[in-house]
Amino acid sequence: MILNHVNLAVSDVQKAREFLMKYFGLDPKGLPGNDKIAILRDEQGMVLTLTNFEGATEVKYPGSFHIGFIQESPAKVDEMNARLKADGYEVDPPSRQHGSWTFYFVAPGGFVIEVLG
């Protein structure tokens, strides 16, 4: 069995799409997306869909829900943290958690991302 895709309900499909493309290199593979759905892929073929079919202005996930992006090294985690902070995002400094150098933050669209290395 192969996991085909993961869908995230988001409050703003286009903002979430642009953010994930800019900071995490996800690629729409020529699919423009719209205000209701966007489809993104990474270099390994993982598919992430972003949806807002009902026009929700906010989303609510359980407290521990998040998606994670593994970086090559702790130094890359620090670089991503500094880049996000410089661009005006609210991010706490990375720290040692569950065996990784990591930080969590709320991304545009209302879901939590973990960056770890």
Beta strands, then each sheet from edge to edge (+ up, - down):
strand 1: 6-9
strand 2: 37-41
strand 3: 47-51
strand 4: 67-70
strand 5: 95-97
strand 6: 100-106
strand 7: 112-116
sheet 1: 1+ 3+ 2-
sheet 2: 4+ 7+ 6- 5+
end
